[in-house]
Amino acid sequence: AFYGATSLTSITIPNSVTTIGYMVFRNATSLTSITIPNSVTTIGDYTFYGATSLTSITIPNSVTTIGYMVFRNATSLTSITIPNSVTTIGQFAFYGATALASVTFEADSVLTSIGKYAFRNASALTSIIIPNSVTSIGDSAFSGATALASVTFEGNAPTTVGTDAFLNVGTDAVANIGFAATDFGEGTTWNGLTIVRAGDT
């Protein structure tokens, strides 16, 4: 609909909209911010791919899925709050979002999976808290997030962790876990992260 609308700076989405479809704002390079109404349940694949001026976005807790490559190369996006209704973050969702410094998951999150390459090369991201509902982290999900120094797991280790999920993250990056957390193994590292259990000095 607005693919390549390079002069579009703002838009108001009416409450009657339930789906933002495939590639709708792809390469809308002047779009700076957008608020999505509570009527929307689906944000389609590639929606904001290449929206390089997008600095902020409000995602309502009606949305259940953040699709494939939705914010890929959204290089001005600095922060995102993932509502507790979202169950899946798709592959490549924030790939190349190089200014993304803050990712917040709302309390009582039901997120189960973080897709392959989801935060690859998110080089401004320094820390992230993974909700205890997450059971799967895909291949290279955080690879190349070179400033990422702290990954906090609210629950047990995800059942599935893909290859190179934390490759080339920050120097001496740690996995912060609770005393009761399981499936992190008996060693001092887990998927290349140094394990720090709650209360350790």
Secondary structure, DSSP 8 states (H G I E B T S, - for coil): --TT-TT-------TT--EE-TTTTTT-TT--EEE--TT--EE-TTTTTT-TT--EEE--TT--EE-TTTTTT-TT--EEEE-TT--EE-TTTTTT-TT--EEEE-TT----EE-TTTTTT-TT--EEEE-TT--EE-TTTTTT-TT--EEEESSS--SEE-TTTTTT-STT-EEEE-TT--SS-SSSEETTEEEEETT--
